[in-house]
Amino acid sequence: MNKNNLTRRQFIAAASAGSLAAAASRTIPAYANPSNKAGKPAILGGQPVRTKGWPSWPVWDRDAEESILSVLRSGNWYRGRGTKVSEFEKKYAKLMGAKRCLATASGTTALLVALHILGVDAGDEVLVAPYTFIATYNVVFLTKALPVFVDTDQETFTMNPDKIEERINERTKAILPVHILGLPADMDRINAIAKKHNLLVIEDACQAWLAEYRNKKCGTLGDLGCFSFQNSKNIPAGEGGAIIGNDEELMDRCYSFHNCGRPYGSVKRTSGYPVRGSNRRMQEFQAVILMSQMKRIQKDADTRLLNALYLTSRIKDIPGIIPYKLADGATRSAYHLYPFRYKKEHFSNVPRNRFLAALRAEGIPCSGGYGPQNKDGLVEDALNSEGFKRLYSSRRLKRYREENHCPDNDQLCKEAVWFSQSMLLGTKRDMETIADAILKLYENRDKLA
Ligand SMILES: Cc1ncc(COP(=O)(O)O)c(C=O)c1O
């Protein structure tokens, strides 16, 4: 085991310290730094809490440079002539505890392949989480199926299992939960509902490498799990994606589809190409970058986890700051982002955007995250298309529009605050500067209002 890895015992100790602390009463922390309390917010002309930069992303080493050069010089840049993509697939499957992995061009293409192979087709309905990146439901529209949004649990930022069954009808084919920001969705309850109604489960784990639910890796809990390796991701390759699964026949079909429908494994040659397909292949260059990134993934994940738990312990008692909670059964987040909810009523009604701007002025990069995506223009764009009008009755589309409300998600979109994964690669002291800055803004809330 890598000496930098945490032992399971250390994890449990760290995690339970966090949860014990979370149970403590919400009083203003005793460690408040008096100089910060007295200081004028930087947005009002005061000194920022922090002037130092943050860890940059992505990072790479000389090994990565050499392996890219060796692929370049080999002239074997595509998987059909190289060995690197297959090598990566074996390593990634092992890391995830899955039987098989198929590398793809992106996370979006991984989702498209998974939906097609699981038989999601024109006229079907798929239950999706609205608190996500647009790709999660764009792929459903592109499959000519209807993404039906299930409201979000504000505490866990993930699909609320209590809201799933009311959205199921005879056309519902699958549930597409998202382990968003790296936070595992409540997979026991989602899988139980899927089983009861005979639905498929496709996990969007595009932000959840090494996240765990009941100590099993996210992406291995449903029928197929999809990942992204885009530039900002915790395992980046510029672009890239993967599907993982345990069903050999299903994975053979994924392979065949991603490779223009050529025969593969149990997908036997008939006359010419046996099945429909598309080109969703990963390049050899992407695979060597990913293999070099995989050398640091566990160590980085452990650093993010410890820093996130420490940050939570430092900010959870500041009134109006509510850190994320793990869903029941979730044992580890991937921390692609660190989220909390900002309750402006505890901050003299300072609007969230003003709070975000003030935090940035203190030297703490942050974002307000996703908007209410179930209301994005692309939903109407799809519903008004000729294809959708042919596939779904006007009655169904009318009801869809009437029911497309996710009030808890709307609220979350107004209150969320995110820090990026690379900030969590900093030091304990870096986490303290985040907490100091938030506390400073709390102490000065009347001036910011
Ligand atoms: C939750 C989620 N799903 C899907 C995707 C799509 O992945 P990609 O950008 O690799 O196509 C992303 C990427 O940001 C994502 O965050």
The ligand as an SDF file (V2000), in Angstrom:
LIG
                    3D

 16 16  0  0  0  0  0  0  0  0999 V2000
  -22.2180   15.2130  -13.8560 C   0  0  0  0  0  0  0  0  0  0  0  0
  -21.6160   15.1860  -15.2380 C   0  0  0  0  0  0  0  0  0  0  0  0
  -22.1620   14.3940  -16.1680 N   0  0  0  0  0  0  0  0  0  0  0  0
  -21.6590   14.3210  -17.4090 C   0  0  0  0  0  0  0  0  0  0  0  0
  -20.5650   15.0620  -17.7880 C   0  0  0  0  0  0  0  0  0  0  0  0
  -20.0790   14.9840  -19.1930 C   0  0  0  0  0  0  0  0  0  0  0  0
  -18.7360   14.6450  -19.2770 O   0  0  0  0  0  0  0  0  0  0  0  0
  -17.8160   15.2230  -20.4580 P   0  0  0  0  0  0  0  0  0  0  0  0
  -17.6340   16.6710  -20.2610 O   0  0  0  0  0  0  0  0  0  0  0  0
  -16.5520   14.4300  -20.3110 O   0  0  0  0  0  0  0  0  0  0  0  0
  -18.5060   14.9020  -21.7400 O   0  0  0  0  0  0  0  0  0  0  0  0
  -19.9600   15.8940  -16.8510 C   0  0  0  0  0  0  0  0  0  0  0  0
  -18.7780   16.7060  -17.2100 C   0  0  0  0  0  0  0  0  0  0  0  0
  -18.5630   17.7850  -16.7180 O   0  0  0  0  0  0  0  0  0  0  0  0
  -20.4940   15.9700  -15.5520 C   0  0  0  0  0  0  0  0  0  0  0  0
  -19.9550   16.7620  -14.6240 O   0  0  0  0  0  0  0  0  0  0  0  0
  1  2  1  0
  2  3  1  0
  2 15  2  0
  3  4  2  0
  4  5  1  0
  5  6  1  0
  5 12  2  0
  6  7  1  0
  7  8  1  0
  8  9  2  0
  8 10  1  0
  8 11  1  0
 12 13  1  0
 12 15  1  0
 13 14  2  0
 15 16  1  0
M  END
$$$$
